[in-house]
Amino acid sequence: AGANITVKYRRLGSQNSATLDHAGATLYSKSQLEAHFKDLASSVYGNPHSQNQSSSLTTETINHARRLVLQHFNTTSSEYDIVFTSGCTGALKLLGESFPFSGAQSFPTSSGAQSFLTSSGAQSFPTSSGAQSFLTSSGAQSFPTSS
């Protein structure tokens, strides 16, 4: 666990470079690759919506990941549902299509997300229902509400 960065991320040293962009695909360490390879080489994962042994393993793995997320945020499944999506676009689309936005609500967004929300069309979900959409500053402590 305490290995030097030059050991965990040896491939960066050979390129004499570093990356700070973790939005699309974060860096993975050598130990993570080894652990995943070992798991994939010794396990068979199937469609979690099927009824067979490999599907059961997939379902157990997904449920374990959900429990870890809930534990990390010190909450329970009776308070929150954990939904895994393919990425930010899928998450925003799911939120936009299923959340019951109304004129009495606000939809705060950060400056980093604003252009993405606009370009992906996700910004239209709350505003089409009359909810107020606005840009927050990084130090915002409270959000305005629409009347």
Buried (B, 14 or more C-beta within 10 A) or exposed (E): EEEEEEEBBEEBEEEEEEEEEEEEEEBEBEEEEEEEEEEEEEEEBBEBEEEEEBBEBBBEBBEEEBEEEBEEEEEEEEEEEBEEEEEBBEBBBBBBEEBEBEEEBBBBBEEEBBEBBEEBEBBEBBEEBEBBBEEBEEEEEEEEEBE
